[in-house]
Amino acid sequence: MTETVIVVALLLVAASATAAVAVRDPVRQSLVLAVLGVVLAVLFTVLQAPDVGLSQLAVGSALTPLLLLLTVRKVRRRGRSSPSGRLDQGGQGGQAGPGGRGSAP
């Protein structure tokens, strides 16, 4: 019985980790990462490591996806505020270089 639960938990971990890698949208990817954190917490609990499971539940399924979502939101907002709506090749966001005409001196 216990081995069956471990195998099921390992299969869920493999499926959710594969889904986290396969998803291309950063917002959805962070949500799948939260699901992966919950599944890993369940696996740790099944493997009789409840302290590690609680830590994984707090960090892996709550804190890390939240920070990723906030970062994606900040980056998207900053991308909209640039004059052309996107960053130029130098990553300067439309700012002129030292010579006043781009990056050429």
Salt bridges, closest charged atoms under 4 A:
ASP25 OD1 - ARG76 NH2 3.28
